[in-house]
Amino acid sequence: MAGGNFKRSSAEIIADLLSDDRVKRARKYIRSEEFKAERERVRQNATDRLKNVSKRYRSKKRTPEAAARERQLTLRLAEVEAEAADLRIRLSELLEEEEKLRSELEDL
């Protein structure tokens, strides 16, 4: 029966976490249009920076190979920046969850 108690207590812990107001707010925020708009804004900023880099180097004479390599690198940079923004958001969520869990452990 020890396994059953563990499963039950785990389920209770998970249910408690999911019913916590901060977790509910975070889940609601991630699904919200505000979050989607913020993510799109970050991606758009990365795109704008990419365009600025392209404009800055366009006037220089380069070989087609160098221009292609630059395009390849700047596109990858934009992808990495967008991914980093997503990871920062996820990290903040995890830090908030960690804080809550530590608080609950201290209360035990």
ABEGO torsion letter per residue (X at the ends): XAAAAAAAAAAAAAAAAAABAAAAAAAAAAABAAAAAAAAAAAAAAAAAAAAAAAAAAABBBBAAAAAAAAAAAAAAAAAAAAAAAAAAAAAAAAAAAAAAAAAAAAX
